[in-house]
Amino acid sequence: MIRLEIIANHSVEENILDAFKYEGVGKFYTKYPSIYGVGTSGPRMGDAIWPEENFAMVIWCDDEEARGIVRAVEFVKKKFPDEGVKIFGLPPEAEPPEEPPETEPAKTEN
């Protein structure tokens, strides 16, 4: 499983969902409807000075679906280059670390 995070301006939310439908991906996701921050596209604070807001989606999926999601997001990014569309991914879970060898408890002097 791969964890993908998509952060974008609200103005392109429907475009992203439409691109997902076209690719047949992104059926299951978690959406954070209003998020604020400062990125390379500028501040998005939802206030009188910086009124725009972003949204975020988190999707856990397999490799094949991840490729379709990336294609969909890249399509929207090309169509709307100034809307701060970003996608981040985390690789599959790493192998768990090996258990440390058991050691005998330290002897204490009585």
N, C-alpha and C positions, 0 to 999 in steps of 0.2 A: 504494500500500500504506500502511496505517495500522498503527502499533504500539500495541497496547493492553496495559496492565498492570493486573492485578487482584490486590489484596492483601486477604486476609480471614482470619478466625479459622478454624482447622481444623474447628470445629463446623459450619460451613456449606458445606464443600467439596463434599459429595455433593449438596446442594441446588443449588449453582451448576452442577454437571455435569448434573443433571437438567433444570434450566432451559435449558441449552444444547441438550440433546436435544429439548426441547419446541419451541424456536425453530429447530432444524435448523442450529445454528452451533457454532463452537468445536471442530471435529473435529481440528484440528492445533494444538498448543500446546506450550510449554516450561513445566515446573512446577518451582518451587523448593519442596521439600517442607517445610522448616522455616526460617522467618526470624524474626528478633527485631527489636524496635524500639519506639519510643514514638510514638504518634499521638494523634489527638483522642479515641480510644476508650480510651486508657491504655496502660501498658506491657504488652508481650508478650515476656517474656524466657526462658521455658522453664526457670525455676529455682524454688527453694523459695519465694521471695517473690512473684514474678510468674510463676506456672506456665504460663499459656497461651502458645500459639505460633500464629503465622500461617503461611500458605503464600502463594506468589505464582505467578501465571501470566502468561506473555508470549505474545501472539498477534499475528502479522502477518496482516492480512486486507484485503479490499477494503471500500469504503464500505458496501455493502449488508450484508455480514456484520457489520461493526462496529455497525450499527444494531441488528441482532438480538442481538448480545452485550450491548450497553448495555441493551436491554429485559430480557434475562435477569437481568443483575446488579441492575438497579433493582427487579425483582420480588423477588429475594432480600433486598435491602436493606430493602424495605418489610415483608417478612415477619419479618425478624430485625433490627430497628433498632439493637440494642445490641451487635452482633457485629463492628463495625468493618469493614464491607465497603466497599472503595474501588475505583474504576476510574479510570485515567488514560489519556489518549491523546495520541499525537504525530501531527501532521498528515503528509500525504504529503511525501516528500522535496522540499525546495526546489530551485529551479533552481540549478544550479552557478554560482558567481560567474564573471564574465567574466575571461578571461585578461588579466593586465596587459599593456600594450603593451611590446614588446621595446625595450630601450634599448641603445645602444652602450656598451661598457665604457668606464669613465673612462680618459682618457689619463694616463699617468704620465710624468714627466720623467726622462730618463736622464742 
